[in-house]
Amino acid sequence: MFVALTQNQQRLSLVIPDPSVNPSPPYYCPVCRQEVMMKQGTKRRWHFAHLQSNLCTDTSEPETEEHLTGKAELYKWLLSKGVVPMIERFLPSIQRRADLFFTYQGQDYAIEFQCASISTEETITRTQDYLSENIIPLWIYSSNRIRSSAPSRFSIHAFEWSGLRERYTDGHRAITYFSPSTSTFFFLFPRAVFTSTITFADLYALQTADTSMSMLLQLPATKAGRIIWQNQWLHKKKQWRYERNDWRSQTDRYYTRHLFASYQSDIPFFPGEAGWPVRGMEYFETPPHLWQSALLLDVLATLPLYHSFSFQTVVEVFSFVITSHLKTRSLPFITTPLETITAGYFNALQKMGSIRQTKTGWMRIKPIHLPRSLDEGFHMDKKWHQSIFYS
């Protein structure tokens, strides 16, 4: 850590070391008030560390050199933008120590520069603690966490989704990363969640010198990249149909299996209109062919053909289905995740001719068809693949 208290209870910061200001020890941790030592090495940044015999309730230690450097670089970047940040600000009311704390245009912010893996529960708890004090947390992850196995194909750890934020101008969403070694911000905009471990996304890089405060706080303006994963999606739909479905071990699969059974069918025979990429789909952990089948068979199928219905009615009914049977992600910075994803899927269904928008709402204009064979199902997939990706 960079900050300690002197014997006179003054804050001493080593983020920008000044050899001329070097009060004599002892030094104390601002959180636990236990004694710490100053480490003035030549290979690592100057910092404070707890004595081995002492335990601190703060969980940020031991800190890596990357974490120390990241905090220092972000601190200097904030200073360059005319902001006066406090490094390692301890907030007694919530027992949290923010890596960086600052006020901008009347709003308090806390930057959490996260290098190591933590649980989703810990991320959500920290976020809620900050929000309870009207402090907006900015989760910035180490760029070493960006894992790409192919162009536009990324692996996003479960807890990183908690830092997903919305661009207020158009609702597009991104996760923020930072490289201390190259002074570069990275913004990862998800396009489609392929599996629980793979997401198709667009990645944009900005040097700190080219990044304004509004770009960090509100996300930069971007142009969507070219979609190059259409065939991979069709192949995944084929896997969903032809490969074995393990429905017993998962509550969402157990529910959808029984839902299909009520139609005298089974999961591999899901409607061709289900299982497509739509905007906001990162909200669901349940695979898209299952949650979209649930929306089709457990909600829309109960509405009569050629009768107008309201979007909000569908959202309310589907919300009950989700709460009871499906799995979602906690996205604390996303304002209307269910409305966004339902609207995205309605747009896809309209492309496939299943529903259409009317002056008073929406209308079903085609019955929901369950294929009688796997080959028929995949034939439907190939047909709608053209409508989704090329129309």
Buried (B, 14 or more C-beta within 10 A) or exposed (E): BBBBBBEEEEBBBBBEBEEEEEEEEEBBBBBBEEBBBBEEEEEEBBBBBBEEEEEBEBEBBEBEEBBBBBBBBBBBBBEEBEBEBBBBBBBEEBEBBBBBBBEBEEEBBBBBBBBEEBEBEEBBBBBEBBBEEEBBBBBBBBBEBBEEEEEBBBBBEBBBBBBBBBBEEEBBBBBBBBBBEEBBBBBBBBBBBBEEEBBBBBBBBBEBEEBEBEBBBBBBEBEEBEBEBBEBBBEBBBEBBEEEBEBEEBEBBEBBBEBBEEBEBBBBBBBBBBBBBBBBBBBBBBBBBBBBBBBBBBBBEEBEEEEBBEBEEBBEBBBEBBEEBBBBBBBBBBEBBBBBBBBBBBBBBBBBEBBEEEEEBBBBBEEBEBBEEEEBBBEBBEEBBEBBBEE
